[in-house]
């Protein structure tokens, strides 16, 4: 072989080696991460327009996705397969996030001002409830293409929409704030939505949730006491008023401070509701909605969240008592423990079988993780001004 | 360049091309399948020692794993992340299956004769209930290494173990068939398990399940009427007998035909139980266990399974009525529909939000999929003599 030939062969070998290394790297990048998604979740970093992706098997941070806009009051739902999060921002942004690849799949700004959303029971549709323009928009969960626009128009006026949840029967139910109506939209044929309207439910319903496995839809009323209840198994029976002791109380709250009903939880056959403006948790029988007890607590409750087996209810509080979380013992309906996770506790989320509870302490830039049985702190995750915490197990539960 | 040099260079290029193609193929193989696991599940092919892996977003078969031994009465639980299934075989086999890669990770034969298992609330431990030798063995969920052996010995005799489930507090609860006892094993320190024993619960408890979100543990009694109930929130209150109308009935069944209690379901505040030996479904108030109704049905019920929102209960039947499934309307407690999915209906499983129900028709070699709302058949999956159907959403629910 001549020296030129040797050089050419050597060059070939060198190229081979470079190519080999390149392809090996490419292969490992292409491999992505093959992993289960049942233990994933997101933490909203409200001030940064970003979500942190976490996993709760080993309690670690596995990624982050930013560029999500205004995430005040942001909430999220998850795709049927648990791979994607849909994040609803206050600015009308709807973002689809791939939790495995930690990347933004698509982001649209679908309204001027929005307040949460839902995913249909079959996982095919994402619905968003909008303040401006008032109504519900429905998107294909795969592409985020618009498939239906449902203006909330009553008596010639557009209404803000709140309390949007999916039903087991494939519909969406939501509440018109200005008009005081509950609507059930059947979107089996998105081009021809069939809407059932329940007017006159009371003044200024500010939020709505389903309890009792998705059976009962309740709307809180800003303008008067009590809750409006619609039995989704028998909507023909209409809306009735329950729990007349619940509501504005002696001193009506200013309307600009919208409370939320997501704080309602069911445990041991009772509904636990944060009393409005009082240092109390209200307890009502989930069958009759008769008041069972009022539990004195540390401050004005914000979220009441049941451990998945219903044995405990954990509660956080409004400013200036927002450094504290209390644990209600459900059988005795008494406060059993008081914890101080840190400044500005914003949200609480249990793992699906209740072996951990994650608590965001905004002004500590931390999410603290506790064992609900021993109250031991199991660990913490760093996050910038964390607010909402959402785990993929929500994809398996109606109304979450 | 000489011709030798050109040939060497050409050879180099050729090698490069071959290597490139090889690496491209290797890369795609290494990539595995990046996908969510929230919509996965398995169908047991009882006669073939094999499970079929399915996904319910698009209702398709995505793989199969064989070599699992005797799968009569096989059941399964899922890892916390939804990636792995643990299959319990009658022959004492415990198999860990990777649902994404469709491969057997490990299989051990841990006893001579076994009857199901459970996964701890934190996902770290797999427990198996054994007939021979009677007791419970506990394995590390990651490695399947044995971490604790709990012989079920009472008064010097080993007892068969049935009705093994995990509790929210990290323990396992199970029933000793021969001794007539319920045991709660706290395995927080597997080397020093702490066992609480509840003796004298009644003659020959043949199975046990938790209902009411994991709060109440009930054991069926073969030797007498009624059920043994243990409130896991107040175990110190002891075991009490409920529903005395439930049990052997007028004609005691032969012991070789072990019935199972997994057929019990809760919907709309009531427990639905297959009556033993009668063409009836028993309905009891989940709070008081007082009998509410007896619903006449097509045959001897085997499984009663609630749609996740509790609006319907679907029931299959024992031979010779096992070609039929009936749908109970929960508000009216009446049979609303009768379907004929085919010969030898073995099992029913709902998708987590109830938009589909999958039904195995063993002698049709088919799993049929229905829309519970319209009763339309949405599709079918071919499987050899299918029996149990298990979806990964079970990983998010206590007692499944």
Interface residues (C-beta under 8 A of the other chain):
Chain A: X1 X2 X4 X5 X6 X7 X8 X9 X11 X12 X13 X15 X16 X19 X20 X23 X24 X26 X27 X28 X30 X31 X32 X33 X34 X35 X36 X37 X38 X39 X55 X56 X57 X78 X79 X80 X81 X82 X83 X84 X100 X101 X121 X122 X123 X166 X167 X168 X169 X170 X213 X214 X215 X233 X234 X268 X269 X287 X307 X308 X309 X310 X311 X330 X331 X352 X353 X354 X355 X356 X373 X392 X393 X395 X396 X397 X398
Chain B: X1 X2 X4 X5 X6 X7 X8 X9 X11 X12 X13 X15 X16 X19 X20 X23 X24 X26 X27 X28 X30 X31 X32 X33 X34 X35 X36 X37 X38 X39 X55 X56 X57 X78 X79 X80 X81 X82 X83 X84 X100 X101 X121 X122 X123 X166 X167 X168 X169 X170 X213 X214 X215 X233 X234 X268 X269 X287 X307 X308 X309 X310 X311 X330 X331 X352 X353 X354 X355 X356 X373 X392 X393 X395 X396 X397 X398
